[in-house]
Amino acid sequence: KGKDNFRYSPYWTIHKQFKHFSKPLIFSEFGCNLGTFMTSCPFVGGRTWPDVKTFFKDHQLGEILSGAIAIEFSMESNEYGLALTPGFTSDAANKDSTYLLDSYFALKREFEAHNVSERWDGAEIAGCSWLPSKAHKMSYKHRPSKCPSSKEVKNMFKEKGIKSQPNYAELPPTPSGTSWGELASCAKYEVSAELLDEASCHKSSGSISSISSSSSCNSSSSGSGSSSSS
């Protein structure tokens, strides 16, 4: 039933839990090839990708997801691939060339059929008061999110059977093997003025102490690894 009815699909639970959430989510690894969705070599027609329309419909997941990742480009033994990469088969023509399979073109058709990007043209964030509803009418009211209280986190740890106590006042231990080579220091990078302005909108007490237009982190001189702070 889930293939044809949104309320019977696993996405219905995600919709109920996040329909009022104010932050966009990324959905990873969609594109089932089991059961009624199963295809087999030579994959004639390809997979049907019914998930795509669900991701784009406003009253389903369109206002929740910022994107989704189809699994997967290169073919492997699990047969989820959209393409035969060079050398995958013994066919001489496949030695140096990539074959795009029917599943690739089927997914392309679904993206083209349900493309909603034009609706968001000009939806540039002009300031901290900007909301997605200023670009397009929302089906649900998205409430501003906030970090859970210490009490809520402790209760969650207890419910999940996590014995350690939450501690956000200290950085976690430095992973082993990071005190030498490229991992011993962070590369310098630049933050554009637009991203800096947007990030400043989301600063909250205790979560972001400072943001600068350029940043780098320095190796620890203790010899135990590298550490950084922001």
The 8 nearest C-alpha neighbors of each residue, nearest first, counted from 0:
[[1, 2, 3, 4, 7, 8, 5, 6],
 [0, 2, 8, 7, 4, 3, 5, 6],
 [1, 3, 0, 4, 8, 49, 5, 7],
 [2, 4, 1, 0, 5, 7, 8, 49],
 [3, 5, 1, 6, 7, 0, 2, 8],
 [4, 6, 8, 7, 1, 11, 3, 10],
 [7, 5, 11, 4, 8, 1, 10, 9],
 [6, 8, 1, 5, 4, 0, 9, 11],
 [7, 9, 1, 5, 10, 6, 11, 4],
 [10, 8, 11, 12, 7, 13, 1, 6],
 [11, 9, 13, 8, 12, 14, 5, 6],
 [10, 12, 14, 6, 9, 13, 8, 5],
 [13, 11, 15, 14, 10, 9, 16, 8],
 [14, 12, 10, 16, 11, 15, 17, 9],
 [13, 15, 11, 18, 12, 17, 16, 10],
 [16, 14, 12, 13, 17, 18, 11, 19],
 [15, 17, 13, 14, 18, 12, 19, 20],
 [16, 18, 20, 14, 19, 15, 13, 63],
 [17, 19, 14, 20, 15, 16, 63, 139],
 [20, 18, 141, 17, 142, 140, 21, 139],
 [21, 19, 17, 141, 18, 22, 142, 144],
 [20, 22, 141, 143, 142, 144, 19, 23],
 [21, 23, 20, 24, 144, 63, 143, 141],
 [24, 22, 65, 64, 63, 21, 25, 62],
 [23, 25, 64, 65, 63, 26, 22, 66],
 [26, 24, 66, 67, 65, 64, 27, 23],
 [27, 25, 67, 66, 68, 24, 64, 28],
 [28, 26, 68, 67, 29, 25, 69, 70],
 [27, 29, 70, 68, 69, 30, 26, 67],
 [28, 30, 69, 70, 27, 68, 31, 67],
 [31, 29, 48, 69, 70, 32, 28, 50],
 [30, 32, 33, 36, 29, 37, 48, 46],
 [33, 31, 37, 36, 38, 30, 79, 46],
 [34, 32, 37, 36, 31, 35, 38, 30],
 [33, 35, 36, 37, 32, 31, 38, 2],
 [36, 34, 37, 33, 32, 2, 38, 31],
 [37, 35, 32, 33, 34, 31, 46, 38],
 [38, 36, 32, 33, 34, 35, 39, 46],
 [39, 37, 42, 32, 36, 46, 45, 40],
 [40, 38, 42, 41, 37, 78, 43, 45],
 [41, 39, 42, 38, 43, 78, 45, 100],
 [40, 42, 43, 39, 38, 100, 45, 101],
 [43, 41, 40, 39, 45, 38, 44, 101],
 [44, 42, 45, 41, 101, 40, 38, 39],
 [45, 43, 101, 42, 102, 46, 105, 47],
 [44, 46, 102, 101, 42, 43, 105, 47],
 [45, 47, 102, 48, 36, 38, 105, 32],
 [46, 48, 49, 45, 105, 36, 106, 102],
 [47, 49, 50, 46, 30, 51, 106, 109],
 [50, 48, 51, 47, 52, 2, 53, 109],
 [51, 49, 53, 48, 52, 54, 30, 29],
 [52, 50, 54, 53, 49, 48, 109, 55],
 [51, 53, 55, 54, 50, 113, 56, 49],
 [52, 54, 50, 51, 56, 55, 59, 60],
 [55, 53, 60, 51, 61, 52, 56, 50],
 [54, 56, 61, 52, 53, 57, 60, 113],
 [55, 57, 61, 59, 53, 58, 54, 60],
 [58, 56, 61, 62, 59, 60, 55, 138],
 [57, 59, 56, 138, 60, 61, 62, 139],
 [60, 58, 56, 57, 61, 53, 14, 54],
 [61, 59, 54, 63, 62, 64, 53, 56],
 [60, 62, 55, 57, 56, 54, 63, 64],
 [63, 61, 57, 60, 64, 137, 58, 18],
 [64, 62, 60, 61, 23, 24, 18, 17],
 [65, 63, 24, 23, 66, 25, 61, 60],
 [64, 66, 23, 24, 25, 63, 67, 62],
 [67, 65, 25, 64, 26, 68, 24, 54],
 [66, 68, 26, 27, 25, 69, 65, 29],
 [69, 67, 27, 28, 29, 70, 26, 66],
 [70, 68, 29, 28, 71, 30, 67, 27],
 [71, 69, 28, 29, 30, 68, 79, 72],
 [70, 72, 80, 69, 79, 73, 81, 74],
 [71, 73, 81, 80, 82, 70, 74, 79],
 [74, 72, 80, 82, 84, 71, 81, 83],
 [80, 73, 75, 83, 82, 78, 79, 81],
 [76, 74, 77, 78, 80, 73, 79, 87],
 [75, 77, 78, 74, 79, 80, 73, 87],
 [76, 78, 75, 79, 74, 80, 32, 71],
 [79, 77, 76, 80, 75, 74, 39, 32],
 [78, 80, 77, 71, 74, 70, 81, 32],
 [74, 81, 79, 73, 71, 72, 78, 82],
 [80, 82, 72, 103, 102, 100, 73, 71],
 [83, 81, 99, 73, 100, 98, 80, 74],
 [82, 84, 98, 74, 97, 87, 73, 99],
 [83, 85, 97, 87, 82, 73, 86, 98],
 [86, 84, 95, 94, 96, 93, 97, 87],
 [85, 87, 94, 88, 93, 84, 95, 89],
 [86, 88, 85, 84, 83, 89, 93, 94],
 [89, 87, 90, 86, 93, 83, 94, 85],
 [88, 90, 91, 86, 87, 93, 94, 92],
 [91, 89, 93, 88, 92, 94, 86, 87],
 [90, 92, 94, 93, 89, 88, 95, 86],
 [93, 91, 90, 94, 96, 95, 89, 85],
 [94, 92, 96, 90, 91, 85, 95, 86],
 [93, 95, 86, 85, 91, 92, 96, 90],
 [94, 96, 85, 93, 86, 92, 97, 91],
 [97, 95, 93, 85, 94, 98, 92, 84],
 [96, 98, 84, 85, 83, 99, 93, 82],
 [99, 97, 83, 82, 100, 96, 84, 93],
 [98, 100, 82, 103, 81, 97, 83, 101],
 [99, 101, 82, 102, 103, 81, 98, 104],
 [100, 102, 45, 104, 44, 103, 105, 43],
 [45, 101, 103, 105, 46, 100, 81, 104],
 [104, 102, 81, 106, 101, 100, 105, 99],
 [103, 105, 107, 101, 106, 102, 108, 100],
 [106, 104, 102, 108, 107, 103, 101, 45],
 [105, 107, 109, 103, 104, 108, 102, 48],
 [106, 108, 104, 110, 105, 109, 111, 103],
 [109, 107, 111, 105, 106, 110, 112, 104],
 [108, 110, 112, 106, 111, 107, 113, 105],
 [111, 109, 107, 113, 108, 112, 114, 106],
 [110, 112, 108, 114, 109, 113, 107, 106],
 [113, 111, 109, 110, 114, 108, 52, 107],
 [114, 112, 110, 111, 52, 109, 115, 55],
 [113, 115, 111, 110, 116, 112, 55, 117],
 [116, 114, 117, 118, 113, 55, 119, 111],
 [115, 117, 118, 119, 114, 120, 113, 55],
 [118, 116, 120, 119, 115, 114, 121, 122],
 [117, 119, 116, 115, 120, 135, 134, 122],
 [118, 120, 122, 117, 116, 121, 134, 135],
 [121, 119, 117, 122, 118, 116, 123, 134],
 [120, 122, 123, 119, 134, 118, 124, 117],
 [123, 121, 119, 120, 134, 124, 131, 133],
 [124, 122, 121, 125, 120, 119, 134, 129],
 [123, 125, 126, 129, 122, 197, 127, 130],
 [124, 126, 123, 129, 127, 128, 122, 197],
 [127, 125, 128, 129, 124, 197, 200, 196],
 [126, 128, 200, 129, 197, 125, 124, 201],
 [127, 129, 126, 130, 125, 200, 124, 133],
 [130, 128, 127, 126, 124, 125, 131, 133],
 [129, 131, 132, 133, 128, 134, 124, 127],
 [132, 130, 133, 134, 135, 129, 137, 122],
 [133, 131, 135, 136, 134, 130, 137, 129],
 [134, 132, 131, 130, 135, 129, 136, 122],
 [135, 133, 132, 131, 122, 119, 136, 130],
 [134, 136, 132, 133, 137, 131, 118, 119],
 [137, 135, 132, 138, 134, 133, 131, 139],
 [136, 138, 139, 132, 135, 140, 62, 57],
 [139, 137, 58, 57, 136, 140, 62, 18],
 [140, 138, 137, 141, 19, 18, 58, 62],
 [139, 141, 19, 142, 137, 138, 18, 20],
 [142, 140, 19, 21, 20, 139, 143, 18],
 [141, 143, 21, 19, 20, 144, 140, 139],
 [144, 142, 21, 141, 145, 20, 22, 19],
 [145, 143, 21, 142, 20, 146, 22, 141],
 [146, 144, 147, 143, 148, 203, 142, 21],
 [145, 147, 148, 144, 149, 206, 203, 152],
 [148, 146, 151, 152, 145, 149, 150, 144],
 [147, 149, 151, 150, 152, 146, 153, 145],
 [150, 148, 152, 151, 153, 147, 165, 154],
 [149, 151, 153, 148, 152, 154, 147, 155],
 [150, 152, 154, 148, 149, 153, 147, 155],
 [151, 153, 155, 149, 154, 150, 156, 148],
 [154, 152, 156, 150, 155, 151, 149, 157],
 [155, 153, 157, 151, 152, 156, 158, 150],
 [154, 156, 152, 158, 157, 153, 159, 151],
 [157, 155, 161, 153, 159, 154, 158, 160],
 [156, 158, 154, 160, 155, 159, 161, 153],
 [157, 159, 155, 160, 156, 154, 161, 153],
 [160, 158, 156, 157, 161, 155, 154, 162],
 [159, 161, 157, 158, 162, 156, 155, 163],
 [162, 160, 156, 159, 163, 157, 158, 164],
 [161, 163, 160, 164, 156, 157, 159, 165],
 [164, 162, 161, 165, 156, 166, 160, 157],
 [163, 165, 166, 162, 153, 156, 161, 157],
 [166, 164, 167, 163, 153, 152, 156, 149],
 [165, 167, 168, 164, 169, 170, 163, 171],
 [166, 168, 169, 165, 170, 171, 206, 205],
 [167, 169, 166, 170, 165, 205, 171, 206],
 [170, 168, 167, 171, 166, 172, 165, 228],
 [169, 171, 172, 168, 167, 173, 226, 228],
 [170, 172, 169, 173, 174, 167, 166, 168],
 [173, 171, 174, 170, 175, 169, 226, 224],
 [172, 174, 224, 175, 171, 225, 226, 223],
 [175, 173, 172, 177, 176, 224, 171, 225],
 [174, 176, 177, 173, 224, 178, 223, 172],
 [175, 177, 178, 174, 179, 224, 182, 183],
 [176, 178, 182, 183, 224, 175, 179, 174],
 [179, 177, 224, 183, 176, 225, 223, 222],
 [178, 180, 183, 177, 182, 181, 176, 224],
 [181, 179, 182, 183, 178, 177, 184, 176],
 [180, 182, 183, 184, 179, 185, 177, 186],
 [181, 183, 177, 180, 184, 179, 178, 185],
 [184, 182, 178, 179, 177, 181, 225, 180],
 [185, 183, 218, 182, 217, 181, 216, 225],
 [184, 186, 216, 215, 187, 217, 182, 183],
 [185, 187, 215, 188, 184, 216, 214, 181],
 [188, 186, 215, 214, 185, 189, 213, 216],
 [187, 189, 214, 213, 186, 190, 215, 212],
 [188, 190, 213, 212, 191, 214, 187, 211],
 [191, 189, 212, 213, 195, 194, 192, 188],
 [190, 192, 194, 193, 195, 189, 212, 196],
 [191, 193, 195, 194, 196, 190, 212, 197],
 [194, 192, 196, 191, 195, 197, 190, 198],
 [195, 193, 197, 191, 196, 192, 198, 190],
 [194, 196, 192, 198, 193, 197, 191, 199],
 [197, 195, 199, 193, 194, 198, 192, 200],
 [196, 198, 194, 200, 199, 195, 193, 127],
 [199, 197, 195, 200, 201, 196, 194, 202],
 [198, 200, 196, 197, 202, 201, 195, 210],
 [201, 199, 127, 198, 197, 202, 196, 126],
 [202, 200, 199, 198, 203, 197, 127, 207],
 [201, 203, 199, 207, 200, 198, 204, 206],
 [204, 202, 206, 205, 207, 201, 208, 200],
 [203, 205, 206, 207, 202, 208, 201, 209],
 [204, 206, 207, 203, 208, 202, 168, 167],
 [207, 205, 203, 204, 208, 202, 209, 146],
 [208, 206, 202, 209, 205, 203, 204, 229],
 [207, 209, 206, 229, 205, 210, 204, 202],
 [210, 208, 207, 229, 211, 202, 199, 206],
 [209, 211, 212, 229, 208, 207, 195, 199],
 [212, 210, 213, 214, 209, 195, 190, 189],
 [211, 213, 190, 189, 195, 214, 191, 210],
 [214, 212, 189, 211, 188, 190, 215, 187],
 [213, 215, 187, 188, 211, 189, 212, 216],
 [216, 214, 187, 185, 186, 217, 188, 213],
 [217, 215, 227, 185, 184, 218, 214, 226],
 [216, 218, 184, 219, 227, 215, 185, 226],
 [219, 217, 225, 184, 183, 226, 220, 216],
 [218, 220, 225, 221, 226, 224, 217, 222],
 [221, 219, 222, 218, 223, 225, 224, 217],
 [220, 222, 223, 219, 224, 225, 218, 178],
 [223, 221, 220, 224, 219, 178, 225, 218],
 [224, 222, 221, 178, 225, 219, 173, 220],
 [225, 223, 178, 177, 222, 219, 173, 183],
 [226, 224, 218, 219, 183, 178, 177, 184],
 [225, 227, 219, 218, 224, 217, 173, 228],
 [228, 226, 216, 217, 229, 225, 218, 219],
 [227, 229, 226, 216, 170, 208, 217, 209],
 [228, 209, 208, 227, 210, 207, 216, 214]]
